[in-house]
Amino acid sequence: MTEDNPVAENPQEEIPTPSEPSEEPQPTQEMSEKMAEDEQRRMAAKMRAEESYQAEIEVFQNSQAKIMQSAEDTLPPSCPSCQSFVRADMDKLSIEKNAECFGCFTKTETHKTEVAKDTLLAEETGRIASLDLSDYEEWLFGDDMGQITLARLLTKVKREGYNYKPWQVSIGASAWSLDNYHNTGLVETRHIVERMKIKNLLDHIPETTQDIVHVINSVKKAEESIALDDSGGIGGRPLLILVGVTGMAALLPILLSRR
């Protein structure tokens, strides 16, 4: 008895053979023209889409601008100076007339007023600084408040043990104040004078009126003599009298301002 051994059959595997390259169809002129037409249609459609988009954007922007304008129209007017909205009728009327709200207009006018006041004050202080001593004394003590200032000075002098006349204190204080004037107003000048040192006041107080009266009378006589010579008097005297008047004029401030 023979045994049958099964024989494994190995079928031969098929090895694929390389395929031959297929030949691609070459574009013909008709195909090229069709591709060009398709590209043109695509570009035209793109341009139409962009134009439509731009048109929609413009419509949207215009509608937004109208909405904004409508909203601004409902707001009250604003002041060009302070950029604030105004609601009061006074401010609205001021914007129409003055191109700014009433508050800004008031500030501007106030500033102009202050500048004008400063200018006038500068002119006034310049005029005061150039006053003659007698005019300056009248400016300083010539009213009720000036008399109160003078009374305070008299009290101050008496407390120090001196017994000067009111006219002496008035001239002395005026002379010192005029020498030390620094463009101050009347109230401030009196405030300074009331607080001046006694020594400064005493240095400017005239001791007696005898020398002052003598000088004033001499000046008057000299002026009368010059008037006579001009009307037909003795020639040659005006020059001498003028020299004498000049000397007395130089002496007068010393007598007025020093003890």
C-alpha positions in Angstrom: 0.0 0.0 0.0 1.6 3.1 -1.0 1.0 6.4 0.7 0.0 9.3 -1.5 2.1 12.4 -0.5 0.4 15.5 -1.5 2.6 17.7 -3.7 2.4 21.4 -3.0 1.8 23.1 -6.2 3.5 26.5 -6.5 1.9 28.4 -9.3 4.2 30.8 -10.9 3.6 34.4 -9.9 2.9 36.7 -12.8 5.4 39.5 -12.9 3.9 42.7 -14.2 5.5 44.0 -17.3 6.1 47.7 -17.4 3.4 49.5 -19.3 4.4 51.6 -22.2 3.8 55.3 -21.7 0.5 56.5 -23.0 0.6 59.2 -25.5 -1.1 62.5 -24.2 -3.2 64.3 -26.7 -1.6 67.5 -27.9 -3.7 70.8 -27.4 -5.0 71.9 -30.6 -5.7 75.5 -31.7 -9.4 75.0 -31.0 -8.7 73.9 -27.4 -6.3 76.9 -26.8 -8.9 79.3 -28.0 -11.5 77.7 -25.8 -9.2 77.9 -22.7 -8.6 81.6 -23.5 -12.3 82.3 -23.7 -12.8 80.5 -20.4 -10.1 82.6 -18.7 -11.6 85.8 -20.1 -15.0 84.8 -18.8 -13.6 84.0 -15.4 -11.7 87.4 -15.2 -14.8 89.3 -16.4 -16.9 87.5 -13.7 -14.3 88.4 -11.1 -14.3 92.0 -12.1 -18.1 92.2 -12.0 -18.0 90.7 -8.5 -15.4 93.3 -7.4 -17.4 96.1 -8.9 -20.6 94.9 -7.2 -18.7 94.6 -3.9 -17.4 98.2 -4.3 -20.9 99.5 -5.1 -22.3 97.7 -2.1 -19.5 99.2 0.1 -20.3 102.7 -1.2 -24.0 102.2 -0.6 -23.2 101.1 3.0 -20.9 104.0 3.6 -23.4 106.5 2.4 -26.1 105.0 4.5 -23.8 105.1 7.6 -22.9 108.7 6.8 -26.6 109.6 6.6 -27.2 107.9 9.9 -24.3 109.7 11.5 -25.5 113.0 10.1 -29.0 112.4 11.4 -27.6 111.6 14.8 -25.4 114.7 14.8 -28.4 116.8 13.8 -30.2 115.6 16.9 -27.3 116.7 19.2 -27.0 120.2 20.5 -24.4 122.5 19.0 -20.9 122.5 20.3 -18.6 125.3 21.2 -15.6 125.6 18.9 -13.4 126.8 21.7 -14.1 124.3 24.5 -15.6 121.6 22.3 -18.5 121.1 24.8 -22.2 120.8 23.8 -24.3 123.7 24.7 -28.0 123.5 25.6 -28.7 126.8 27.2 -30.3 129.5 25.0 -27.7 132.0 26.1 -24.9 129.7 24.9 -26.6 129.0 21.6 -27.2 132.7 21.0 -23.6 133.5 21.9 -22.3 130.9 19.4 -24.4 132.5 16.7 -23.1 136.0 17.5 -19.6 135.4 18.9 -18.7 131.9 17.5 -18.2 130.6 21.0 -20.3 129.8 24.1 -21.1 132.5 26.6 -18.6 131.1 29.1 -15.7 131.2 26.6 -16.8 134.6 25.4 -16.8 135.9 28.9 -13.4 134.5 29.6 -12.1 136.1 26.5 -13.6 139.5 27.3 -12.4 139.3 30.9 -8.9 138.6 29.6 -9.2 141.7 27.3 -10.4 143.7 30.2 -7.5 142.6 32.4 -5.0 143.4 29.7 -6.6 146.9 29.3 -6.5 147.4 33.1 -2.9 146.4 33.2 -2.0 148.8 30.4 -3.8 151.6 32.1 -2.2 150.7 35.4 1.3 150.8 33.8 0.5 154.2 32.3 -0.8 155.5 35.7 2.2 154.2 37.7 4.5 155.8 35.2 2.7 159.1 35.6 2.8 158.8 39.4 6.5 158.1 39.4 7.2 161.4 37.5 5.0 163.5 39.8 6.4 166.5 41.6 6.7 166.0 45.4 3.7 168.3 46.2 1.5 166.5 43.7 2.7 163.1 45.0 1.9 164.2 48.5 -1.6 165.2 47.4 -2.1 161.8 45.7 -0.9 159.9 48.8 -2.7 161.8 51.5 -5.3 163.9 49.7 -8.5 162.0 50.6 -10.0 160.5 53.8 -8.1 157.2 53.6 -4.9 159.2 53.0 -5.6 161.2 56.2 -6.1 158.0 58.1 -2.7 156.8 56.8 -1.1 160.1 57.9 -2.8 159.8 61.3 -1.2 156.3 61.8 2.2 157.7 60.9 1.7 160.6 63.4 0.8 158.1 66.1 3.8 155.9 65.2 6.1 158.9 65.4 4.7 160.1 68.8 5.1 156.6 70.2 8.8 156.9 69.5 9.0 160.1 71.5 9.0 162.6 68.6 6.6 165.6 68.4 6.6 166.6 64.7 3.8 168.6 63.1 1.4 166.8 60.7 2.8 168.7 57.7 6.4 167.6 58.6 5.4 164.0 58.7 3.3 164.3 55.5 6.2 165.8 53.6 8.8 163.4 55.0 6.6 160.3 54.3 5.9 161.6 50.8 9.5 162.3 50.1 10.6 158.8 51.2 7.7 157.1 49.4 8.5 159.0 46.1 12.2 158.0 46.4 11.3 154.4 46.9 8.3 154.1 44.6 8.1 150.9 42.6 5.0 151.1 40.4 2.5 150.3 43.1 -1.2 151.3 43.4 -2.5 153.8 45.9 -3.7 151.3 48.4 -0.5 149.2 48.3 1.6 152.4 48.5 -0.2 153.5 51.6 0.3 150.0 53.1 4.0 150.3 52.5 4.2 153.9 53.9 2.4 152.9 57.1 5.0 150.3 57.7 8.1 152.3 56.9 10.9 152.4 59.5 11.0 155.5 61.8 14.6 156.2 60.8 13.7 156.4 57.1 10.9 158.8 58.0 13.0 161.0 60.2 15.7 161.3 57.6 13.2 162.9 55.2 11.3 165.1 57.7 12.1 168.9 57.2 13.0 170.5 60.5 11.4 173.9 60.1 9.5 175.9 57.4 11.8 178.9 57.6 14.3 177.8 55.0 11.6 176.4 52.8 9.6 179.6 52.8 12.7 181.6 52.2 13.6 179.5 49.1 10.1 179.7 47.8 9.9 183.4 48.2 13.3 183.8 46.6 12.2 181.8 43.6 9.1 184.0 43.3 11.1 187.2 43.4 13.5 185.8 40.8 10.6 185.0 38.5 9.2 188.5 39.0 12.5 190.0 38.1 12.8 188.0 35.0 9.3 189.1 34.0 10.3 192.8 34.5 13.5 192.5 32.5 11.6 190.9 29.6 9.2 193.8 29.6 12.0 196.4 29.4 14.1 196.1 32.5 17.9 196.2 32.9 19.7 194.0 30.4 22.2 191.4 31.6 20.3 190.5 34.8 18.3 187.6 33.5 21.4 185.4 33.2 22.4 186.1 36.8 18.9 185.6 38.1 18.6 182.4 36.1 21.8 181.1 37.8 20.3 182.0 41.2 17.0 180.3 40.4 18.8 177.2 39.3 20.8 177.1 42.5 17.7 177.5 44.6 15.9 174.8 42.6 18.7 172.4 43.4 18.6 173.3 47.1 14.8 173.0 47.5 14.6 169.2 47.3 17.3 168.9 49.9 15.5 171.1 52.3 12.2 169.3 51.7 13.6 165.7 52.0 16.3 166.0 54.6 16.2 167.1 58.2 
